[in-house]
Amino acid sequence: MKLLFDHNLSPRLVQLLADLHPNSQHVFSLGMEQANDQQIWDYAAQSDFIIVTRDSDYNDLSLIRGFPPKVIWIRRGNCSTQEMSIG
């Protein structure tokens, strides 16, 4: 399972979760820091990624467009990157 981490999550999650989810990426490492939600959605769908985000917009896109890609919507409050990777 390849994860694509959205702008609102730390790029460090890619390395912290590499043993569980190899080949995962962050939008920054792909040069997509200026990409909008629709562009990220299309890239994830074409490249077989699951989007990981704190942004409810992806949940809305999922309801409208279906999948792929699947979306993991993190609804946890403020927490550290370390807490995010284990929790």
Secondary structure, DSSP 8 states (H G I E B T S, - for coil): -EEEE-TTS-THHHHHTTTTSTT-EETTTTT-TT--HHHHHHHHHHHTEEEEES-HHHHHHHHHH--SS-EEE----S--HHHHHH-
